[in-house]
Amino acid sequence: MSEFSSKAKQGPSLKARALRLLSSREYSRKGLAAKLQESMARSMKKDLSANDAEPKLAATDVTKQIEAVLDDFEARGWLSDERFAEALVRRRSERYGARKIQDELLQAGVDPTKTCTLMQGLRETERERAQELWRRKFGVLAEDQKERARQYRFLASKGFSADVVSKIVAGRSLD
């Protein structure tokens, strides 16, 4: 029997997992930490069920290892909250308003001071983006109150400001 068959198959290292995740898309530090935490919990659970032994690492050790990997990746420039924010704004700006995008950035753990210029740019173009979304979805002004309310709810649910939404639904031209 060979040496390899007697050993249990080991999963990829923490760094390898983080690199694999980052190679597919940008992550915020908080988001990547959560993904790595999930991955480590799954692999530890799998190890426990296979070996029926004590866990190799405590939860605090795993958290410290993840933080060390994240610090290393940030130092190398592989992980950046600013890049994540730019990518998220690029992906979402066509279909969502500044309020919704800002909430997503906060939920992802991105510091609001790092995204001030991005959010300012979104607010400057919010009217045009909302107008284009409204045009694609509806195209014509509402004839009754029920339809106006439906159009208003649609744009408001996408995170556009009440002022912008009311102007578009009322049919006022761009200023």
C-alpha positions, 0 to 999 in steps of 0.5 A: 500500500502506498504512502499516499493512500494511507493518508486522508485527502487534504483540502486546499490551503487557506491561501489557495482557497482565498486565491481561488475565490479572488480569481473569479471576482472581487470581494470585500475584506468582510465578504472574503473572510465570511467565505473563508470561514464557511469553507474552513467550517465545512472542511473541519466538519468533514474532517471530524466526521471522517476521523471521529477525532478532536478538531485540529484548530480552534475557532479563534485559531482559524479566525487568526489565520484568516486575518493573517491571509487577508492582511497578506493579500491586502499588502500585496494588493490582491484584496482591495475594498476600493476595487470591490466598491468600484466593481459593485458600482459598475455592475449595479449602477445601470439598474439601481439607485445610489441608496441601494448601492450604498446599502450594499456597500455598507452590508459588505463592510466597505468603509463609507469614507473610501467610497465618497467619490463613487457615491457622489458620481452615482448621485450626479447621474441618478436622474439619467439612470432612473429615466433610462430604467423607467423608459425601458420598463414602462416607456409611457407616462401613467394615465391613472393613479394606480399606474403612477403608484406602480411606476413609483414603487418600482423605481423606489424599490430600485433605490432611487431617491423620492425626488428623482422618482416623483419627477420621472413618474410625473413626466417632468423633463431632465433639468 
